[in-house]
Amino acid sequence: MESKNKARHKYNFSFKLKVIKFAEEKGKHAAAKFFNVDRKRVCLPGQLLLISDV
């Protein structure tokens, strides 16, 4: 059976801030696509996590 797990990435704080700023202006889906991250990892301020490292 072939494993389809993607490697986990840790994002530094400055990258997270860039993604959040972009997401506030253009939306979560656009930010995820632009920065090549899973859209489930993009959260706006006021939510529990900014971008989780999980």
PDB file of N, CA, C and O in Angstrom:
ATOM      1  N   MET A   1       0.844  -1.182   0.000  1.00  0.00           N
ATOM      2  CA  MET A   1       0.000   0.000   0.000  1.00  0.00           C
ATOM      3  C   MET A   1       0.888   1.244   0.000  1.00  0.00           C
ATOM      4  O   MET A   1       1.852   1.324   0.762  1.00  0.00           O
ATOM      5  N   GLU A   2       0.569   2.185  -0.832  1.00  0.00           N
ATOM      6  CA  GLU A   2       1.368   3.391  -0.982  1.00  0.00           C
ATOM      7  C   GLU A   2       0.925   4.464   0.008  1.00  0.00           C
ATOM      8  O   GLU A   2      -0.269   4.720   0.166  1.00  0.00           O
ATOM      9  N   SER A   3       1.889   5.082   0.668  1.00  0.00           N
ATOM     10  CA  SER A   3       1.592   6.139   1.635  1.00  0.00           C
ATOM     11  C   SER A   3       1.464   7.478   0.905  1.00  0.00           C
ATOM     12  O   SER A   3       2.299   7.818   0.066  1.00  0.00           O
ATOM     13  N   LYS A   4       0.425   8.225   1.228  1.00  0.00           N
ATOM     14  CA  LYS A   4       0.205   9.526   0.574  1.00  0.00           C
ATOM     15  C   LYS A   4       0.334  10.682   1.565  1.00  0.00           C
ATOM     16  O   LYS A   4      -0.169  11.776   1.310  1.00  0.00           O
ATOM     17  N   ASN A   5       1.006  10.445   2.693  1.00  0.00           N
ATOM     18  CA  ASN A   5       1.178  11.506   3.681  1.00  0.00           C
ATOM     19  C   ASN A   5       2.149  12.549   3.177  1.00  0.00           C
ATOM     20  O   ASN A   5       3.201  12.219   2.631  1.00  0.00           O
ATOM     21  N   LYS A   6       1.801  13.786   3.356  1.00  0.00           N
ATOM     22  CA  LYS A   6       2.688  14.879   2.985  1.00  0.00           C
ATOM     23  C   LYS A   6       3.585  15.197   4.167  1.00  0.00           C
ATOM     24  O   LYS A   6       3.207  15.002   5.322  1.00  0.00           O
ATOM     25  N   ALA A   7       4.762  15.684   3.867  1.00  0.00           N
ATOM     26  CA  ALA A   7       5.698  16.070   4.919  1.00  0.00           C
ATOM     27  C   ALA A   7       5.145  17.269   5.675  1.00  0.00           C
ATOM     28  O   ALA A   7       4.524  18.156   5.089  1.00  0.00           O
ATOM     29  N   ARG A   8       5.374  17.283   6.960  1.00  0.00           N
ATOM     30  CA  ARG A   8       4.939  18.419   7.777  1.00  0.00           C
ATOM     31  C   ARG A   8       5.973  19.523   7.684  1.00  0.00           C
ATOM     32  O   ARG A   8       7.170  19.267   7.553  1.00  0.00           O
ATOM     33  N   HIS A   9       5.495  20.750   7.752  1.00  0.00           N
ATOM     34  CA  HIS A   9       6.380  21.908   7.679  1.00  0.00           C
ATOM     35  C   HIS A   9       6.177  22.773   8.912  1.00  0.00           C
ATOM     36  O   HIS A   9       5.062  22.907   9.418  1.00  0.00           O
ATOM     37  N   LYS A  10       7.263  23.355   9.386  1.00  0.00           N
ATOM     38  CA  LYS A  10       7.170  24.357  10.435  1.00  0.00           C
ATOM     39  C   LYS A  10       7.338  25.707   9.777  1.00  0.00           C
ATOM     40  O   LYS A  10       8.249  25.907   8.973  1.00  0.00           O
ATOM     41  N   TYR A  11       6.469  26.625  10.115  1.00  0.00           N
ATOM     42  CA  TYR A  11       6.493  27.956   9.520  1.00  0.00           C
ATOM     43  C   TYR A  11       6.978  28.956  10.556  1.00  0.00           C
ATOM     44  O   TYR A  11       6.536  28.935  11.704  1.00  0.00           O
ATOM     45  N   ASN A  12       7.894  29.836  10.143  1.00  0.00           N
ATOM     46  CA  ASN A  12       8.376  30.845  11.083  1.00  0.00           C
ATOM     47  C   ASN A  12       7.333  31.954  11.229  1.00  0.00           C
ATOM     48  O   ASN A  12       6.402  32.070  10.432  1.00  0.00           O
ATOM     49  N   PHE A  13       7.516  32.745  12.249  1.00  0.00           N
ATOM     50  CA  PHE A  13       6.521  33.755  12.594  1.00  0.00           C
ATOM     51  C   PHE A  13       6.336  34.799  11.496  1.00  0.00           C
ATOM     52  O   PHE A  13       5.211  35.223  11.233  1.00  0.00           O
ATOM     53  N   SER A  14       7.423  35.216  10.852  1.00  0.00           N
ATOM     54  CA  SER A  14       7.293  36.231   9.804  1.00  0.00           C
ATOM     55  C   SER A  14       6.502  35.690   8.610  1.00  0.00           C
ATOM     56  O   SER A  14       5.733  36.431   7.997  1.00  0.00           O
ATOM     57  N   PHE A  15       6.680  34.410   8.273  1.00  0.00           N
ATOM     58  CA  PHE A  15       5.900  33.801   7.199  1.00  0.00           C
ATOM     59  C   PHE A  15       4.426  33.770   7.574  1.00  0.00           C
ATOM     60  O   PHE A  15       3.560  34.057   6.747  1.00  0.00           O
ATOM     61  N   LYS A  16       4.146  33.423   8.819  1.00  0.00           N
ATOM     62  CA  LYS A  16       2.761  33.382   9.294  1.00  0.00           C
ATOM     63  C   LYS A  16       2.097  34.748   9.174  1.00  0.00           C
ATOM     64  O   LYS A  16       0.946  34.849   8.751  1.00  0.00           O
ATOM     65  N   LEU A  17       2.820  35.790   9.544  1.00  0.00           N
ATOM     66  CA  LEU A  17       2.263  37.141   9.461  1.00  0.00           C
ATOM     67  C   LEU A  17       1.970  37.541   8.023  1.00  0.00           C
ATOM     68  O   LEU A  17       0.959  38.190   7.753  1.00  0.00           O
ATOM     69  N   LYS A  18       2.846  37.157   7.095  1.00  0.00           N
ATOM     70  CA  LYS A  18       2.614  37.452   5.684  1.00  0.00           C
ATOM     71  C   LYS A  18       1.342  36.760   5.192  1.00  0.00           C
ATOM     72  O   LYS A  18       0.532  37.356   4.482  1.00  0.00           O
ATOM     73  N   VAL A  19       1.181  35.496   5.581  1.00  0.00           N
ATOM     74  CA  VAL A  19      -0.002  34.741   5.162  1.00  0.00           C
ATOM     75  C   VAL A  19      -1.265  35.360   5.742  1.00  0.00           C
ATOM     76  O   VAL A  19      -2.269  35.483   5.041  1.00  0.00           O
ATOM     77  N   ILE A  20      -1.231  35.750   7.009  1.00  0.00           N
ATOM     78  CA  ILE A  20      -2.390  36.349   7.670  1.00  0.00           C
ATOM     79  C   ILE A  20      -2.773  37.665   7.006  1.00  0.00           C
ATOM     80  O   ILE A  20      -3.949  37.920   6.748  1.00  0.00           O
ATOM     81  N   LYS A  21      -1.769  38.504   6.731  1.00  0.00           N
ATOM     82  CA  LYS A  21      -2.050  39.790   6.090  1.00  0.00           C
ATOM     83  C   LYS A  21      -2.683  39.583   4.709  1.00  0.00           C
ATOM     84  O   LYS A  21      -3.645  40.262   4.350  1.00  0.00           O
ATOM     85  N   PHE A  22      -2.139  38.653   3.956  1.00  0.00           N
ATOM     86  CA  PHE A  22      -2.675  38.340   2.636  1.00  0.00           C
ATOM     87  C   PHE A  22      -4.096  37.802   2.764  1.00  0.00           C
ATOM     88  O   PHE A  22      -4.975  38.176   1.987  1.00  0.00           O
ATOM     89  N   ALA A  23      -4.326  36.919   3.749  1.00  0.00           N
ATOM     90  CA  ALA A  23      -5.650  36.318   3.942  1.00  0.00           C
ATOM     91  C   ALA A  23      -6.687  37.361   4.331  1.00  0.00           C
ATOM     92  O   ALA A  23      -7.841  37.273   3.914  1.00  0.00           O
ATOM     93  N   GLU A  24      -6.288  38.342   5.124  1.00  0.00           N
ATOM     94  CA  GLU A  24      -7.222  39.411   5.503  1.00  0.00           C
ATOM     95  C   GLU A  24      -7.659  40.222   4.290  1.00  0.00           C
ATOM     96  O   GLU A  24      -8.802  40.675   4.221  1.00  0.00           O
ATOM     97  N   GLU A  25      -6.753  40.406   3.336  1.00  0.00           N
ATOM     98  CA  GLU A  25      -7.055  41.209   2.146  1.00  0.00           C
ATOM     99  C   GLU A  25      -7.772  40.415   1.055  1.00  0.00           C
ATOM    100  O   GLU A  25      -8.721  40.907   0.445  1.00  0.00           O
ATOM    101  N   LYS A  26      -7.317  39.193   0.814  1.00  0.00           N
ATOM    102  CA  LYS A  26      -7.802  38.425  -0.331  1.00  0.00           C
ATOM    103  C   LYS A  26      -8.647  37.205   0.036  1.00  0.00           C
ATOM    104  O   LYS A  26      -9.373  36.677  -0.807  1.00  0.00           O
ATOM    105  N   GLY A  27      -8.554  36.756   1.285  1.00  0.00           N
ATOM    106  CA  GLY A  27      -9.302  35.571   1.715  1.00  0.00           C
ATOM    107  C   GLY A  27      -8.384  34.390   2.014  1.00  0.00           C
ATOM    108  O   GLY A  27      -7.250  34.320   1.541  1.00  0.00           O
ATOM    109  N   LYS A  28      -8.910  33.467   2.814  1.00  0.00           N
ATOM    110  CA  LYS A  28      -8.137  32.310   3.251  1.00  0.00           C
ATOM    111  C   LYS A  28      -7.744  31.394   2.092  1.00  0.00           C
ATOM    112  O   LYS A  28      -6.610  30.920   2.025  1.00  0.00           O
ATOM    113  N   HIS A  29      -8.668  31.154   1.198  1.00  0.00           N
ATOM    114  CA  HIS A  29      -8.400  30.242   0.088  1.00  0.00           C
ATOM    115  C   HIS A  29      -7.326  30.806  -0.833  1.00  0.00           C
ATOM    116  O   HIS A  29      -6.445  30.073  -1.281  1.00  0.00           O
ATOM    117  N   ALA A  30      -7.393  32.092  -1.115  1.00  0.00           N
ATOM    118  CA  ALA A  30      -6.397  32.732  -1.974  1.00  0.00           C
ATOM    119  C   ALA A  30      -5.016  32.720  -1.310  1.00  0.00           C
ATOM    120  O   ALA A  30      -4.006  32.502  -1.979  1.00  0.00           O
ATOM    121  N   ALA A  31      -4.975  32.952  -0.011  1.00  0.00           N
ATOM    122  CA  ALA A  31      -3.702  32.940   0.713  1.00  0.00           C
ATOM    123  C   ALA A  31      -3.085  31.544   0.701  1.00  0.00           C
ATOM    124  O   ALA A  31      -1.882  31.394   0.489  1.00  0.00           O
ATOM    125  N   ALA A  32      -3.899  30.541   0.925  1.00  0.00           N
ATOM    126  CA  ALA A  32      -3.398  29.169   0.924  1.00  0.00           C
ATOM    127  C   ALA A  32      -2.813  28.804  -0.435  1.00  0.00           C
ATOM    128  O   ALA A  32      -1.754  28.182  -0.522  1.00  0.00           O
ATOM    129  N   LYS A  33      -3.503  29.192  -1.477  1.00  0.00           N
ATOM    130  CA  LYS A  33      -3.041  28.884  -2.826  1.00  0.00           C
ATOM    131  C   LYS A  33      -1.762  29.664  -3.154  1.00  0.00           C
ATOM    132  O   LYS A  33      -0.817  29.101  -3.707  1.00  0.00           O
ATOM    133  N   PHE A  34      -1.734  30.940  -2.819  1.00  0.00           N
ATOM    134  CA  PHE A  34      -0.590  31.788  -3.134  1.00  0.00           C
ATOM    135  C   PHE A  34       0.675  31.320  -2.409  1.00  0.00           C
ATOM    136  O   PHE A  34       1.752  31.277  -3.004  1.00  0.00           O
ATOM    137  N   PHE A  35       0.545  30.969  -1.118  1.00  0.00           N
ATOM    138  CA  PHE A  35       1.695  30.569  -0.311  1.00  0.00           C
ATOM    139  C   PHE A  35       1.921  29.060  -0.295  1.00  0.00           C
ATOM    140  O   PHE A  35       2.824  28.569   0.382  1.00  0.00           O
ATOM    141  N   ASN A  36       1.094  28.326  -1.047  1.00  0.00           N
ATOM    142  CA  ASN A  36       1.236  26.883  -1.176  1.00  0.00           C
ATOM    143  C   ASN A  36       1.181  26.175   0.182  1.00  0.00           C
ATOM    144  O   ASN A  36       2.042  25.355   0.498  1.00  0.00           O
ATOM    145  N   VAL A  37       0.173  26.498   0.969  1.00  0.00           N
ATOM    146  CA  VAL A  37      -0.080  25.812   2.237  1.00  0.00           C
ATOM    147  C   VAL A  37      -1.502  25.267   2.214  1.00  0.00           C
ATOM    148  O   VAL A  37      -2.347  25.738   1.453  1.00  0.00           O
ATOM    149  N   ASP A  38      -1.753  24.283   3.044  1.00  0.00           N
ATOM    150  CA  ASP A  38      -3.087  23.711   3.153  1.00  0.00           C
ATOM    151  C   ASP A  38      -4.038  24.779   3.689  1.00  0.00           C
ATOM    152  O   ASP A  38      -3.724  25.448   4.674  1.00  0.00           O
ATOM    153  N   ARG A  39      -5.184  24.944   3.055  1.00  0.00           N
ATOM    154  CA  ARG A  39      -6.108  26.005   3.477  1.00  0.00           C
ATOM    155  C   ARG A  39      -6.626  25.787   4.890  1.00  0.00           C
ATOM    156  O   ARG A  39      -7.054  26.742   5.538  1.00  0.00           O
ATOM    157  N   LYS A  40      -6.598  24.568   5.378  1.00  0.00           N
ATOM    158  CA  LYS A  40      -7.013  24.288   6.752  1.00  0.00           C
ATOM    159  C   LYS A  40      -6.036  24.868   7.758  1.00  0.00           C
ATOM    160  O   LYS A  40      -6.378  25.034   8.928  1.00  0.00           O
ATOM    161  N   ARG A  41      -4.831  25.175   7.319  1.00  0.00           N
ATOM    162  CA  ARG A  41      -3.800  25.729   8.204  1.00  0.00           C
ATOM    163  C   ARG A  41      -3.854  27.255   8.281  1.00  0.00           C
ATOM    164  O   ARG A  41      -3.170  27.859   9.108  1.00  0.00           O
ATOM    165  N   VAL A  42      -4.651  27.871   7.435  1.00  0.00           N
ATOM    166  CA  VAL A  42      -4.740  29.336   7.422  1.00  0.00           C
ATOM    167  C   VAL A  42      -5.927  29.765   8.274  1.00  0.00           C
ATOM    168  O   VAL A  42      -7.075  29.442   7.968  1.00  0.00           O
ATOM    169  N   CYS A  43      -5.636  30.495   9.343  1.00  0.00           N
ATOM    170  CA  CYS A  43      -6.689  31.001  10.226  1.00  0.00           C
ATOM    171  C   CYS A  43      -6.475  32.497  10.402  1.00  0.00           C
ATOM    172  O   CYS A  43      -5.341  32.974  10.459  1.00  0.00           O
ATOM    173  N   LEU A  44      -7.547  33.208  10.484  1.00  0.00           N
ATOM    174  CA  LEU A  44      -7.461  34.654  10.661  1.00  0.00           C
ATOM    175  C   LEU A  44      -7.354  35.006  12.137  1.00  0.00           C
ATOM    176  O   LEU A  44      -7.748  34.206  12.986  1.00  0.00           O
ATOM    177  N   PRO A  45      -6.827  36.190  12.465  1.00  0.00           N
ATOM    178  CA  PRO A  45      -6.744  36.608  13.859  1.00  0.00           C
ATOM    179  C   PRO A  45      -8.106  36.516  14.539  1.00  0.00           C
ATOM    180  O   PRO A  45      -9.141  36.789  13.932  1.00  0.00           O
ATOM    181  N   GLY A  46      -8.082  36.132  15.793  1.00  0.00           N
ATOM    182  CA  GLY A  46      -9.326  35.925  16.519  1.00  0.00           C
ATOM    183  C   GLY A  46      -9.715  34.465  16.535  1.00  0.00           C
ATOM    184  O   GLY A  46     -10.567  34.054  17.323  1.00  0.00           O
ATOM    185  N   GLN A  47      -9.098  33.677  15.672  1.00  0.00           N
ATOM    186  CA  GLN A  47      -9.304  32.241  15.699  1.00  0.00           C
ATOM    187  C   GLN A  47      -8.226  31.627  16.575  1.00  0.00           C
ATOM    188  O   GLN A  47      -7.299  32.318  16.998  1.00  0.00           O
ATOM    189  N   LEU A  48      -8.336  30.351  16.848  1.00  0.00           N
ATOM    190  CA  LEU A  48      -7.451  29.694  17.818  1.00  0.00           C
ATOM    191  C   LEU A  48      -5.965  29.762  17.440  1.00  0.00           C
ATOM    192  O   LEU A  48      -5.137  30.128  18.274  1.00  0.00           O
ATOM    193  N   LEU A  49      -5.622  29.418  16.207  1.00  0.00           N
ATOM    194  CA  LEU A  49      -4.220  29.406  15.777  1.00  0.00           C
ATOM    195  C   LEU A  49      -4.065  30.244  14.524  1.00  0.00           C
ATOM    196  O   LEU A  49      -5.002  30.369  13.736  1.00  0.00           O
ATOM    197  N   LEU A  50      -2.883  30.820  14.336  1.00  0.00           N
ATOM    198  CA  LEU A  50      -2.611  31.558  13.103  1.00  0.00           C
ATOM    199  C   LEU A  50      -2.391  30.572  11.968  1.00  0.00           C
ATOM    200  O   LEU A  50      -3.230  30.454  11.075  1.00  0.00           O
ATOM    201  N   ILE A  51      -1.303  29.885  11.994  1.00  0.00           N
ATOM    202  CA  ILE A  51      -1.067  28.778  11.075  1.00  0.00           C
ATOM    203  C   ILE A  51      -0.473  27.672  11.930  1.00  0.00           C
ATOM    204  O   ILE A  51       0.596  27.839  12.518  1.00  0.00           O
ATOM    205  N   SER A  52      -1.152  26.570  11.997  1.00  0.00           N
ATOM    206  CA  SER A  52      -0.655  25.508  12.859  1.00  0.00           C
ATOM    207  C   SER A  52       0.518  24.809  12.207  1.00  0.00           C
ATOM    208  O   SER A  52       0.617  24.740  10.982  1.00  0.00           O
ATOM    209  N   ASP A  53       1.397  24.298  13.031  1.00  0.00           N
ATOM    210  CA  ASP A  53       2.585  23.588  12.558  1.00  0.00           C
ATOM    211  C   ASP A  53       2.329  22.094  12.494  1.00  0.00           C
ATOM    212  O   ASP A  53       3.266  21.312  12.333  1.00  0.00           O
ATOM    213  N   VAL A  54       1.105  21.696  12.613  1.00  0.00           N
ATOM    214  CA  VAL A  54       0.792  20.271  12.615  1.00  0.00           C
ATOM    215  C   VAL A  54       0.656  19.772  11.212  1.00  0.00           C
ATOM    216  O   VAL A  54       0.392  18.589  10.999  1.00  0.00           O
TER     217      VAL A  54
END
